[in-house]
Amino acid sequence: MIWIALAVALSASPGVAERQGLAVVRCQVSATGALRACVVVSETPAGANVGAFALKLVKAYHVQPHDRRVKNGAIVIQMKFKLP
């Protein structure tokens, strides 16, 4: 998986720092590789707020041209949040 992250301040949303979980986000991919119209497909554990945090993070991502994970102009991203 190759992502190009733009400069972004990664400040955790209130309550996210002490939680762990998995968020699945689906986004439309623009012609330039930017992600837009992103929605949370699922988050585990439910109500952990990791889905909302994932939505903030994907705003700074771009997909490489011709990324094979893009299907019908959209991509599904799984983000695992884990305390160090």
N, C-alpha and C positions, 0 to 999 in steps of 0.2 A: 504494500500500500504506500503510495507516494502522495503526500499532501504538501502544498506550499502554504505556510502560515504567514499571513500579513502581520505587521506589527500590531499587537493587541495587548491590552492590560488584562491579565488573567486574575482578576480579583474575584474570589469566591462569593457567591450569593449567600446571604445569611442562612445558616443552617446546613449548607452543603459541606462545609469543611469537616464536620464531624460525622458525616455519613459516607457510606459506600454503596455502590450499586451499579446497575447497567441501564443505559438509555439507548433506545433505538430511534433514530431520527431519519425521516425521508425528506429529501430536498429535490427541487427542480434544479437543473444545471443550465446556466445560460451559455450562449455561444462563446463567451470569454472564459468560461470555467468557474464563474462565481456561483455560489449556491444561493437560491432564493426560495421563497414560499416553503420554508421548512416547517415540519410538524413533528411532534413527538408521536411515534407509533406505539411505544411502550416504555415503561420504566419499572425497574425492580430494585428494591421493594417499592410497592405502590405508595405514593405520597411522599417519597424521599426527597423530592425536588431536584433530583439529578437530571430529569428531562428538561426542566427549565434552564438549568446550567448548561446542558449540552446545546440548547438552542442559542445561547449566548456565544458559545465557542465556535459553532459552525459559521457564524457570520464572518469570521476572519479566514475561512478556508477557501481555497481554489482547487479545482480538479485539473490535473494535467490533461492536455489535449489527447484525445483518443483513448481515454481511460476505459478499459473493458468492463468496469463495474457500472458504468452508466448505461442504463437500459431505458429505452423510450424517453430519453431526456431527463431521467431522474436517477438518483443514487440513494441507497439505504446505508446508513452509517451506524455502527455499533460503537458506543463509547463506554468503556469500563472505568469506573471511578473507584479508586482504592487508596486507603491511607497508607503512607510509606511505612 
